[in-house]
């Protein structure tokens, strides 16, 4: 869709199903006239709630509803927008959709209202992504980060980059355009160097923090790994407070990955139970062991589980990483102290009695916050953001290198950085990116 496409669209913006109130949204050219036709009114006062009887084209009453009119350009989409706050029944939903269609409106595509808001300058693409993240947020950390993004947190950063890049470009082009002027010093372009260096440092800092922002948005993976019958399934059941994993005395009961989503320290965490690590001739169990290794290798944090009542259980040193945590389970059955062969953080617990779980949970809260909570609420939270920022940084570095020998080349590099900023904001022609982003929105947004 381009900026000149203003056809009338509609959608149910609230949830589908029985409800006290359902909200329909209408946007685009002809929306105001369609609202007058439905309500039978001669006019609607902007931003006021009107109690209206809605009628179809044969004068049958559809519903009594509150109708609100938001004229362009001061609306969510930047176009004329009408909201109909109807009763939430399936019959009303069907009747409203039928009459919108009769009035030449079409059902909105996924995310089309927000897409129009971006194209009409009501928000930039990063703010739209923040809105999508807000709708999907499940934890306080996700909510806080999404609100900051939706309010223009990243936008305020790249606007600063853009203004500084334009200042640097002016310095460079001043030397290029007036090389023989006495009042234009020959080292004018060199004044751009500290400006570019500051931008480079800012981007490096954001890129270092970007993985944290993505972890808040996408979630953190914790994997339980260890030998059969060490108690991994009992531990995950206690941590999630639900019997999601089958617990038996038979070794090899867990053959596939079992996952559950929980919240630890305000962060979304996916906790996974895996097959017990051992040599086996069973093809199915063998595949489970392979998947356990793969899952552990790609996990953000691994919890090694040892049966504290079995002195023969150990962990292979070549499988341990510095951030792993050792859980000595079944410690209620044995008073022996497990002798670690590494400097891992170790907790003596009992999945049966709950012993040690408060300390374990408190440690996980602190560890996840320190390692994964973003240092700044304004930052790069998507792979697209990171890609654009990396390209800006690359172009800035090239410009810094070219300043001393070929200022005109430095100017071209700065223009490339400005183009990457335009892509970050959604100002440039990147329809494929728009399609990918807005297809994931709900239809009524």
N, C-alpha and C positions, 0 to 999 in steps of 0.2 A: 504494500500500500504506500502511495506517495502522499505528499502533503496536500495535494489538490483533490484527493479523493475524500469527499465529505458526505458520502451517502449515509442515510439514516440506519442506525443499528440499534438493536435492543437485546436485553438479556435479563434473566432473573439473577440478581446480584446476591441474594441471600441463599441460604441452604434449601435444597429440594426436600419436600415432605411437609407433613402437617406442622403448622406453627401459628402462633398468634398473629404474627405480621410477616409478610414477604415483601421484598423490595425489588421492583423492576426499574431498570434504568434505560433511558432512551437518549441517543446522542446523534448529532449530525444535522445537516440541512433538512428542514421540514419537521423537525421535532416539535417546535412550538405549535405549528399548525395542527399536527397530529394530536397534541395534548388538548388543544381547544376542541377538536372534533370529538375526542373521547369524553371530555368533561361537559361539553355544551356551553362553556363560558366564553365571553367575548374577550377576556384577557386574564392573564395570571401575573400577579405582582411578584417581581424577582425576590428570591430568597425568603418567601413567606409560605407557610403551610396552609393549603386550602382544602377544606373538607368538601369533596366532590362526589357526585354519583356518576360512575363511569357507565357509559352505554355503548352498545355495538352499533353497527350500521343499519340495523332494523329497529333501533330504539329500545332494545331489551337491556335491562340493568345487569351489568356484570358484577359490580361490587360498589361499596362505598369506601373511599380511600382518601388518604392525605396525599396531595399532589404538590410538589415543590419544583419551581422553575429557576434554573441557574443559567442566565444568558451568557453567551460568548463575549469576551474571551475569559471571563472570570468564573470558570467552571473547572471540574476535574480534567476534562479532555481538552479544554480550550474552545469547545464548540457549544452550541445550545444543548443543555442537558436537562431532562425532566426525570424526576424520580416519582414513582407511584408506590406508596406504602399501603399495600392491599392486605386482605386477610389471607392467611397461609393455607389455602386448600388446593388440592390438585385440580379441582374443577375451575377455580379462579385462574390458576396458572395456565391451564389450557385455553381458557377463553381470552385471557390477555394476550397470549402469544398469537392466537388466531387473528385477533383484531389489529395487533401491530403489523402483522403480515399484510392484512387487507389495506392498511394505510401506507403500504410500500416500504416498510422497514424490513430489514433482514436480521436474522440471528447473528449476533456478534461472534467472531472467531475467538479462540482462547487468547486472553490478554489484550484484545483489540482496544478496549477503552484506555488501558495504560499506554499502549503503543501510540495511540493518537495523542495522548497527553505529552509523550516525548516528542513526537513529530511537530506538535504545535507549541513547543517550548514551555510547557507547564512544569516539566521536570526533565532532568537529564537521564541518561541510561543507567548510571550508577545509582541514582535515587530510585528508579523503577526497580532495579534489582534488589535494593533494600526493602522496597514494598513487598516484593515477592518473598523475600526472606522473612519479613515480619509475619506474613500470612502463614508461612510454614513453621514459624518458631514454636518450640516446645519447652525450652528451658529459659531461665532468666538471662543467662549469658547470650543466648541466641537473640532473645528479645531486645536486650540492650544494644547489641551490635547492630541489629537490623534497624532499630530506631535511629541510631547515629548515622547509618548509611542513608536511610530514607530522608533524613533532615539535611543531607548535603555534606556529610563529613568528608568523604573522599573528594567531592566536588571542590570544597574549599581548598584542598591541598593542590589539586591539579590546576586550579585557576591561578594560584600563586606561582606554580611552575610556568604557566603560559605567560603571565605578565613579566616574569624575570627573563624568559627566553626572548620575548619581544624587545626588552631593554637591551639584551646582549646583541640581538640582531641589528638594532638601531646603531649601536656602537660600531659594529663591523661594517655595516653598509655606509656609515658616515665616512669611514676611511676609504672605502672603495669608490664612492661617488665623488669625493672631493680630495683626491690625492695630492693636489698641488696648492690647495688653499693654505695660507699661512696660519689661519686660526683653527685648522683641523690638524692636531698633532699626529705624527706618523704612528704612534703607539696607541692610538685610540682603541683599536680592536683588542689590545691586550687588557683593557679594562673589563672586557667581557669574561676574562678567565675566572676571576673569583666568583662571578655570578653563576657560571656554568659549574664550577667546582661545588658550590653550595647545593645546587640542584642534584648533582651526582650523589653527594653524601646523603641527601634526604631520601633519594630513591633507594640507595643501598640499605638504609635503615628500614624502610618500609618493606623491602623484599625479604630482609632477614626476619621480619615479624609476620610476613604474609602467611606462612604455614600455620601459625597460631590462629590467625583469623579464619582460615579455612577449617581448622579443626573444630573451632567453636560452631561454625556453620554446618559442617558435615558430620561431626561426631568423632569421638576417640575410640580406638579399638583396644580392648583388653582381652588377652587370651590366657586361659588356664591350660597348662601343659604338664605332663608328667607320666609316670608309669601307670599301668592298669591297677585299679583298686586302691589308688592313693587318696581317693575321696574328692576328685574334681567335681563330679556331678552333685555331690552333697554340698560342696562349697558354693557352686553357682545357684543352687536352690535357696540356700540361706541368704546369699547376697541380694538376690532379686525377690526374696520372700514369696516364692511360688515354686511348686514342684514341676518345673519345666523339663527336667532331665530324669530319666529312669535310673533308680539306684538299686543295684543288686550286689551280691557277693561274687557273682560270676565275672571273671576277668574278660574284658573285651565287650562289655555291654554297650558302651558308647562307641558307635562305629562311624558316625558322621558328625559334622559340626552342628552344635546346638547353640543358638544365639538369643540374647534378650537385651532389650534396650532399657537402661536405667539412667538416673541422673545422679551424678556425684559432684558435689561442690558447685552446683549450678551448671555443670557441663554435661552435654549428651554423651553417653558412653554405651558402646555395644560390647557386652561381655559374652565371650564364647567359650563353651566347653568343647573339648576335643577328645579324639580317641586316645587311649593309653599307648604310650610309646613302647614297643617291643617288637622283636622279630616274630613273624607269624607266617604260616603257610596258607592261612585263610585269605582268599582273594579279596573278599569284601572288607575284612578287617584291615588287610594290607593297604587297600585304597584309603581307608579311614586314617591310618597312620601317616600315609603320604600327605593327605589333606591337612592333618594336624601340623606337620612340619611346615607346609606352605603357609598356613594361617599364622603360625607363630612367627615365621620369618617376616611377614608383612604387617605384624601387629605393632601398635604404638607402645604397648607395655605388656610384658609377659609375667605371669604369675606361675612360678614353678612349684608344683605340689609334691611333697614328699610324705610318705607314710611314716610318721614318727615312731610307730610301734614296730617297724620293720627295719632293723639296723643294716640290712643288705641293700636298701634302696639308696640310690645316689643320682647325681646329675652329671652327664658328660661335660667336662670343662669346655670343650670346643663348641658347645651349643649355647653357652652363657654369654650374655651381653651385659655391659655395665649397669644398665637401668633395670635389669630384671629383679624381681622380688621373690624370695624363697618363703614358701608357706609350709611349715612343719605341721601337718595335720595329724589328727588322732593323738594329740599330746595328752589327752585325758587318760589314755591307756598305758602310757609309759612315762617314767620320770627321767629317762635318759636324755642327755643333751646331744642334739645332732651336731656332729663335727663338720662344719662347712669347710670346703676346700677353696672358697672364694670370699671376697669381701662384700657379698651381696647383703642387702637389707633382709633381715630374717624375722618372721613372726611365728610364734608357737600358738597354734589354734586348734579348735575342735569344732568341726562342722556339726557334730552331733549335739554338743552342749552349748555352742555359741561362744565358748571361751576364746578370748583374743580378738574377736571380730570388731569390737568397738575401736581398739587400737589400730587394727588393719584399715578400717574404713576411714578413720581420722587421718592416717598416713596417706591413703589414696587421695583424699580431698586436697591435702597440702601439695602432694607431688604433682597431681594433674594441674592444679592451679599454677604452680611455679613453672611447669614445663610447657603448658599449652594455652593458658589464658593469655590473650594478646596484651602486649605492653601498651598499646594505644588503641582506643576505641575507633579511631579513624584510620582505616587502612585498606589493604588489598585483600578481599575476602573470596575472590574467585580466580580461577585459572586465567580467564580473560584479562582481568586487571593486572595480574602478574606479567602476562605476555606484553601488554601495552607498556607497562612500566619498564620492563627489560629493554624494549626497543627504544624508549625515550632515553634511557641511560646509555645505551650503545651509541645513539646518535650524538648525545652530549659529549661523550668521551672522544668520538671522532672529531667533533668540532674543537675541543680543547687541543687535540693533537695538531689540527690544521691551522690554528690561529697564527702561529709564528711564521709559517711558510706560505700559506695560501688562504688569506681571509675569505676569499670568495667561496672556497670549498667549505669553510667553516659555516658560512651562511647557509649553504645548501643542507648541511647536516642539521642545523637548527630548524630549518623548515621541515625536515623529516621528523624531528622530535615533535614539532607542533602538529604534524599530521597524525602522529601516534596519540597525542593528547585528544585530538578531535575524535579519533576512533574510540578512545576510552569514554568520552562524553556521549558518544552516539551522534555526533554532529555530521560525520562523513557518511558516505553511501556504503553502508555495510548491511545490506538486506539479509544476507545469509545469517549474520549474527542476530539481527532482530528476530528472524523466524525461529531460531534456536531458543532464544531467551523467552519470547512471549508465548511460545507454544506450551510452555510449562505453567503458565498462569491458569487460574480458574477462568471459566468462560465469562463470568460476570464482572471481571476486574480489568 
